[in-house]
Each structure stands twice: as C-alpha cells, then as structure tokens.
Amino acid sequence: MKRYISLILMMVLAVGVLSCTKSETDGAYDKVPPGPVSNVQYEPDYGGGTLSYTIPSDPDFLYVRAEYKIDNGATISRTSSRFNNSVELTGMGVGPYQVALYAVDVNGNESEPTLYTVQPKGATVDPISKTIKLIPGFGLFYILVKNEFNTVVDIKLDLWVNNQKVKDPPTFTTSATEDRIEVKGLERDVEYTIDVKIVDNSYGYESEMVTYSNMSILYDDTLNMKPLKIIDDPRLYGDQWDQSLNYPDNQNLNNYTGAPKTVLWQDGAPVARNKMYKFSEFRNARIRHNEASIYLFWDGRPDTHFETGDWDVGQGPDWPWCYFIDMGREVQISRFCIWQVEPCAFGRMAGGLRSFEMWGSNDPTPEDGLLDDWELIGKYTIKVPADEIDKQIEIEEGTEFQIDPDNPKFSRTFRYWRFRGLSDWPVTTNPGDRYWASGRLSDIMLLGKEVDANANANADVNQ
C-alpha cells in the first residue's frame, strides 16, 4: 500500500513541476515572456534608420516591437517578424530618441524592454528640399522635386512682388519619387520672389525655406487661327501631281487610287501610283464628313467638332491619319490647348483621339510640293485625370500641352503644320461599342509668337 501511495505522490509532484515550466505545446497558453533581444546595432538615416539585433532563442518567439516617442508627442510602434533581425524606424527628426525593443511570443507575452538611443540624420524633409528646382515655363512655373523616401509632403509657397506678399497659390501634396508640379495663375512681365518650404504631411517637420529671386514666367500669345487653310493634296505634291486626275475633295480618300506621277516612297524605290496615294500618310484624311469639316478644329468653338470619317461605313482613313495645314505665315509655338468631343472624352465613346504628333515644315520651295523639311515638334498623349471632377474641368477648359515641358522653349519656325492622329481610346466604358476608325476633336488653340510681327495684320486684311 505504501508503495502505491509513494507512486501517486511522485506523479502529483511531477505535474506540479511541469506546470511551472514554460510549455511549447501547440495551442497551450502560458504567461512566461521570451528573452529580450540582444546585440543591438543602429544604421542612421533621414527620418529614422535601421535597428538590427539578435532575436531570442525561445521556440514560441513571434515578433519584435519597437516603440518610441517623436517630436510632436506621438508614440510610434513598429514591428518585425521572427523571420527578420531588423526593424525600420520612421517619423523621426534630429533626435536623439530612445527606442524600446520588446520581444513578443505567440501568447502576447512581452520581454523586458531593451533600450537603445538613436540619432538620425534629420527629418526626410531636409534632403527632399535640397532637390527642388524651380523652372520658368510658359504662363507658369514648374516645381521639380525628388523624394527617394516617398514621404507624403506638402510643398508650400510664398510669392512676393516688390516685397509685397501676393495671393498664396494652393499647397501641393506629393509622395512620388519624382514629381513635376505646375504653379499657374501668374502674371507676365512681373518679377517674383518665391519662398519654398517642404512640410512633412504626417509628422509636421518643416525644412528650411529656399528662396528664388527675380523669377519671371515665359510668355507667349494666342496665335490668330483665321488664316489657316488645308493644303490640298495636289498642292502637297506640287508638280509631281498628275493634274489629269479629278481630285475627290469630298469623297472617300482611302478608296481613291489616283496618285502623284512619281514619288520616292522608301529605300529609294518608286511605288505604283495606284498604291502610293492609298497607303502613304502624306495625304489628308477626309476634309469633311457630313457637317464635321476639319476647319471646325480651329474655329474657336469647343461646341463644334471635326470628324475624319467612319471607316465602318467606308468613309474613314483608319489610324494613323494626317492633316496638312498652311498657317499663312511663319510662326513658332510654345504650347497648345486641345478640347475633346465631350461624348468621346477619355474613351467614354469610340472615336476620340488619344495620342497624336505635331510636325512643322518651312519648305523653301513649296511650288514643287510640300514634301520637304518636315520635322517632329512633339508626340503627345491625353492622360486621364484622377477623378471625375478633374475630368469634367478638363473637358470644359481643355487639355494643355507644352511643346517641351522638360526645357520650355519655342518650337522651330514653321509655316506648314502637320497634325497626325495616332490612336483612339480603347473601348472599355461601353464594351458593346463598335470600333471606329475615325477621329474626333472639338478645338485647338495654339500659343507662341509670330516670326513676322506684321503677319497677323496682313493675314486679317486678306481674308
């Protein structure tokens, strides 16, 4: 009997000992914390840096939590899983800051904190502010900014004229690695002093103010569009055109097999005239489709539009297509504004132009045809705004393009202008819509300068 009693006592004692030992059994709950992290090292950076460490050897260790208080009084917590031996610190300024590192196990038990003092390089707004460049553009300033940290920052401006502060522009917010921000609503022939400051949108850190003095926007003028005329195809090819052919001004040009007498097409090889005209882009798309004449493209009325034709019923040029236009005098352009046809804008319906090219020529011998001296001014794409409100504003006010936004300047001098439609929007809004090979736009406004100051007046007199 004593033997059995002793055995029972031994079993009870064993259970008691086991109950005081940390259990690693799946699903078991204990209140014993893991060991602390050790061997802490710090690599400073702007905004914080990286803390590395040795994790505890406890089998049920789950993650490390770093906790610290920043300048605005907020407490920040950052975690790193058991599979990493480092944690990223963010939201810091100059410091120093004390960081508490806790090891946490699967049951939420926390170790005693390992305390470590860090000294960052400073807030991220400081190196971001050093990347800022202010570039004059036509009618505006560009703010160029780089942000390798992708910190959400506000760019705040103060504008001064003759030591008097003028109306503040809006605050611009960005987190892009590289951004190009437009400051509009500025006056020409005015010298501005501009103060720029970067503010951390989340934590309130501010950079030092950067001042730009004697800044003036580049200026241009709206060009007179009344003298513009389509260069018809016989004139485009000049003395190379077969004048015995009946030029079909209002017929389907894509099915027209007439052609210039001799044209070198590619690699110096002439192409048979019954093929050249049909496939060469050196021709005009349809001048008029129903009531939608190409002349409505520059009539100054966004409520009218041109249409190249509808290929589905045998009246369109398909993509790409071109129009060749005589400006009536030599000009240089700096920017332009395009209005889309509202039902087609941003791909709501098929037939709206999405991407296009602008070409210019100042052919010195136009009498033999205007096939020479064509130079690409630029290739442009209409981009979809972020929300419906911005879309509607752009539909009403037009989409502005700078000829060279990276290096604002006037284009080459040209008299002859080629507008080349490249692509339509993909039909995604209404999947049942058919594909249209035609293009539509409402209006265009060119800005720049007259090479001959008297050309505008003379052009008006000759109308």
Buried (B, 14 or more C-beta within 10 A) or exposed (E): EEEEEEEEEEEEEEEEEEEEEBBEEEEEEBEEBBBBBEEBEBEBBBBBBBBBBEBBEBEBBBBBBBBBEBBEEEEBEBBBEBEBBEBBBBBBBEBEBEBBBBBBBBBEBEBEBBEBEBEBBBBBBBBBBEEBEBBBBBBBBBBBBBBEBEBEBBBBBBBBEEEEEBEEBEEBEBEEEEBBBBBEEBEEEBEBBBBBBBBBBEBBBBBEEBEBEEBBBBBBEEBBBBBBEBBBBBBBBBEBBBEEBEBEEEEBBBEBEBBBBEBEBEEEEEBEBEEBBBEBEBBBBBBBBEEBBBBBBBBEEBEBBBBBBBBEEEBBBBBBBBBBBBBBBBBBBBBBBBBBBBEBBBBBBBBBBBBBBBBBBBBEEBEEBBBEBBEEBBEBEBEEBEEEEEBEEBBEEBBBBBBBBEEBBBBBBBBBBBBBBBEBBEBEEEEEBEEBBBBBBBBBBBBBBBBEEEBBEEBEEEE
